[in-house]
């Protein structure tokens, strides 16, 4: 008898990810490989990212399949950024192609989901909100800054955008400042370490205003990069700390305002920006004081991964058995 595993594949603009989960939602395998970005650059073109996924996937799949090749009930993959008909990015074609080929070879079904649904499921499945049918969810990553009303539809999630950034994302601001200071892209982890270790914050930046859950970030992006021009990283530590303080304040304000207008107090925070230790501690404390129930999940599962996608595949094939 099969043990019952689901293979998950996610090909974002940051990582190539492959994961395996079982019927009890145990993570059997979680492999990820950062896409390579040249020093000084702030991201990849879609064609370059797609090529790197095509190079990375065979090795990641070979390592995974060599252990579990006869035990899969299905393959799940991310086919688009959001669960909407017009949502499309070329990078997801790599994961889709490999997933369908593996599923055909194993004679098992292949299920597609959105990258955003995978982010939500990766946190929700291991949180105290796992059985909630409706949640307020945040997707704060390098390319996304959205507040979402999320409803479980039995297969994945129905999602309505109820707030967010009207221009760039939190992750873009952090990465741009970090790269300007000489850090490798993505710069979030290094920036977070500096923010946590800085002994004080500067007073160089203005607050990010939130209007009913909507913000603009281009202003603080420009301010932060100007403030750190021609600085060494060690000199910039107070500005980095203040930047993280301002981002945390804006994030908490957005969540509070969206909770008020939706009437939802259960909050799920996903996306790579929410892996920041500085942001997690600051935002969680403030939201709890306001009577909300935030759930961050583990920092590893907040980042791009294929675990959530695999878990969604398991829900489809096992929930009615």
C-alpha positions in Angstrom: 0.0 0.0 0.0 1.2 3.5 -0.8 2.4 5.6 2.1 0.7 8.6 0.4 2.8 11.6 -0.5 2.2 14.7 -2.5 5.0 16.3 -4.5 4.9 20.1 -4.7 6.7 22.4 -7.1 6.9 26.2 -6.9 9.0 28.4 -9.3 8.8 32.0 -8.1 11.0 35.0 -9.1 13.3 34.3 -6.1 13.5 30.5 -5.6 13.1 27.1 -7.2 11.3 25.0 -4.6 10.4 21.3 -4.3 8.6 19.7 -1.3 6.9 16.5 -0.2 4.2 16.2 2.4 2.2 13.2 3.7 -1.4 12.6 4.7 -0.8 14.0 8.2 0.7 17.2 6.8 4.2 16.2 7.9 6.9 17.9 5.8 8.9 15.0 4.4 11.2 17.0 2.1 11.6 20.8 1.6 14.3 21.8 -0.9 14.9 25.3 -2.2 17.5 27.0 -4.3 17.8 30.8 -4.6 18.0 32.1 -8.1 21.3 33.8 -8.7 21.4 37.6 -9.1 24.5 39.5 -10.0 26.1 41.8 -7.5 24.5 45.2 -7.6 21.3 44.1 -9.4 17.9 44.2 -7.8 16.2 41.2 -9.3 15.9 39.1 -12.5 14.2 39.4 -15.8 11.5 36.8 -16.3 13.5 35.1 -19.0 16.6 34.8 -16.8 14.5 33.4 -13.9 12.7 30.9 -16.1 16.1 29.6 -17.5 17.4 29.2 -13.9 14.3 27.2 -12.9 14.8 24.9 -15.9 18.4 24.3 -14.8 17.6 23.8 -11.1 14.5 21.6 -11.3 16.1 18.4 -12.6 18.6 18.2 -9.8 16.1 19.0 -7.1 13.6 16.5 -8.5 16.2 13.8 -8.9 17.2 14.1 -5.2 13.6 14.0 -4.1 12.3 11.3 -6.5 15.2 9.0 -5.7 13.7 8.5 -2.2 9.9 8.7 -2.9 9.4 7.8 -6.5 6.8 5.1 -6.0 4.8 6.7 -3.2 3.2 9.7 -4.8 -0.6 10.2 -5.0 -0.4 13.5 -6.9 1.8 16.4 -8.0 0.8 20.0 -7.1 2.3 23.1 -8.7 2.1 26.9 -8.8 0.8 28.0 -12.2 0.3 31.8 -11.6 0.8 34.5 -9.0 -2.8 34.9 -7.8 -6.0 32.8 -8.0 -7.4 35.0 -10.8 -8.0 34.3 -14.5 -5.8 37.1 -15.7 -2.9 36.4 -13.3 0.2 35.3 -15.2 4.0 35.3 -15.0 6.3 33.3 -17.3 8.5 31.9 -14.4 5.7 29.6 -13.4 5.8 27.8 -16.8 8.9 26.0 -15.6 7.2 24.4 -12.6 4.1 23.7 -14.6 5.9 21.9 -17.3 8.0 19.7 -15.0 5.0 18.9 -12.7 2.8 17.7 -15.6 5.7 15.6 -17.0 6.4 14.0 -13.6 2.7 13.4 -13.0 2.3 11.8 -16.5 5.3 9.5 -15.9 4.0 8.4 -12.5 0.4 8.2 -13.8 -1.0 10.4 -11.0 -3.0 13.6 -11.2 -1.5 17.1 -11.4 -3.2 20.0 -9.6 -2.5 23.6 -10.1 -2.8 26.4 -7.6 -1.6 30.0 -7.3 1.7 31.0 -5.6 -0.4 33.2 -3.3 -2.6 30.3 -2.2 0.6 28.3 -1.4 1.9 31.1 0.8 -1.4 31.2 2.7 -1.6 27.4 3.2 2.0 27.1 4.3 1.3 29.3 7.3 -2.4 28.4 7.9 -1.9 24.6 8.0 0.3 24.8 11.0 -1.4 27.6 12.9 -4.3 27.8 15.3 -6.3 29.3 12.4 -6.1 26.1 10.3 -9.8 25.3 10.7 -11.1 28.9 10.1 -13.2 29.3 6.9 -12.5 33.1 6.7 -9.4 35.0 7.6 -7.7 38.4 7.0 -4.4 37.5 5.4 -1.3 39.6 4.5 1.0 38.7 1.6 4.1 40.9 2.1 7.0 39.7 -0.1 9.5 41.1 -2.6 6.9 41.6 -5.3 3.6 41.7 -3.4 2.1 44.0 -0.7 -1.5 43.0 -0.3 -4.2 42.7 2.4 -6.6 39.9 1.6 -10.0 38.7 2.7 -9.5 34.9 2.4 -12.3 32.3 2.2 -11.6 28.6 2.1 -13.4 27.1 -0.9 -12.5 23.4 -0.1 -9.8 23.2 -2.8 -7.9 26.4 -2.3 -8.9 30.0 -1.5 -11.2 32.7 -2.8 -9.4 35.9 -2.3 -10.4 39.6 -2.3 -7.9 42.4 -2.1 -9.0 44.8 0.7 -5.8 46.8 1.1 -2.1 47.1 0.3 0.4 49.2 -1.5 -0.6 51.3 -4.5 3.0 51.3 -5.8 6.0 49.2 -4.7 6.2 46.6 -2.0 7.8 46.4 1.5 10.3 43.8 0.1 11.3 46.1 -2.8 12.1 48.9 -0.4 14.2 46.7 1.8 16.0 45.1 -1.1 16.7 48.4 -2.9 18.3 50.0 0.2 20.3 46.8 0.9 21.6 46.6 -2.6 22.5 50.3 -2.6 24.6 49.5 0.5 26.4 46.7 -1.3 24.4 43.7 -0.1 23.5 40.8 -2.4 19.9 40.6 -3.6 17.7 39.6 -1.9 18.9 41.6 1.1 16.1 41.0 3.6 17.9 38.7 6.0 21.0 40.8 6.3 18.9 44.0 6.7 16.8 42.3 9.4 20.0 41.3 11.3 21.2 44.9 11.2 17.9 46.3 12.3 17.8 44.0 15.3 21.3 44.7 16.4 21.3 48.5 15.9 21.4 50.2 19.3 19.3 53.1 18.2 17.2 54.4 15.3 17.8 57.5 13.3 15.2 60.3 12.8 15.7 60.6 9.0 12.4 59.1 7.7 8.8 60.2 7.7 6.0 57.9 8.7 4.2 55.8 6.1 0.5 56.8 6.2 -2.2 54.2 5.9 -5.7 55.2 4.6 -8.2 52.4 5.2 -5.5 49.8 4.6 -3.9 51.4 1.6 -0.4 52.9 1.5 2.3 54.3 -0.8 5.9 53.3 -0.4 7.8 55.2 -3.1 8.3 58.2 -0.7 10.1 56.3 2.0 12.0 54.3 -0.6 13.5 57.5 -2.0 14.1 58.9 1.5 15.9 55.8 2.7 18.2 55.5 -0.3 19.1 59.2 -0.2 19.8 58.9 3.5 22.2 56.0 3.0 24.0 57.4 0.0 27.8 56.9 0.2 27.5 55.2 3.6 29.1 52.0 4.8 26.7 49.4 6.1 27.8 49.9 9.7 27.1 53.7 9.4 23.6 53.0 8.0 22.5 50.8 10.9 20.4 53.5 12.6 18.6 54.3 9.3 18.0 50.6 8.7 16.5 50.2 12.1 14.2 53.3 11.6 13.2 51.9 8.2 12.1 48.6 9.8 10.3 50.6 12.5 8.4 52.6 9.9 7.5 49.5 7.9 6.3 47.7 11.1 4.1 50.7 12.1 2.6 50.8 8.6 2.0 47.1 8.5 0.2 47.1 11.9 -1.9 50.1 10.9 -2.9 48.5 7.6 -4.0 45.3 9.4 -5.9 47.2 12.1 -7.8 49.2 9.5 -8.6 46.2 7.3 -9.7 44.3 10.4 -12.1 47.1 11.3 -13.6 47.4 7.8 -14.0 43.6 7.3 -14.9 42.7 10.8 -12.3 39.9 10.8 -9.9 39.6 13.8 -8.1 36.4 12.8 -5.0 37.4 10.9 -2.5 35.3 8.9 0.8 36.9 7.9 2.7 35.3 5.0 5.4 36.3 2.5 9.2 36.7 2.9 9.0 40.1 4.7 7.1 38.5 7.5 10.1 36.3 8.2 11.9 39.3 9.7 12.4 38.9 13.4 12.2 42.6 14.0 8.9 43.0 12.1 7.4 39.9 13.7 8.1 40.9 17.2 7.0 44.5 16.7 3.8 43.9 14.7 2.6 40.9 16.8 2.8 42.8 20.1 0.9 45.8 18.7 -1.9 43.6 17.1 -2.4 41.6 20.2 -2.8 44.8 22.2 -5.5 45.8 19.8 -7.4 42.6 20.4 -6.5 40.9 17.1 -5.2 37.3 16.8 -2.1 37.3 14.5 -0.4 34.1 13.3 3.0 34.3 11.6 4.0 30.7 11.3 7.7 29.7 11.1 10.1 32.1 9.3 11.1 29.3 6.9 7.5 28.8 5.8 6.9 32.5 5.5 9.4 32.6 2.6 8.8 31.2 -0.9 8.4 27.4 -0.7 6.6 24.5 -2.3 5.2 23.1 1.0 2.0 25.1 0.9 1.4 24.0 -2.7 1.9 20.4 -1.8 -0.4 20.7 1.2 -3.2 22.1 -1.1 -2.7 19.1 -3.4 -3.2 16.8 -0.4 -6.4 18.5 0.5 -7.8 17.9 -3.0 -7.0 14.2 -3.2 -7.3 13.1 0.4 -10.0 15.3 2.1 -12.9 13.2 0.8 -11.4 9.8 1.4 
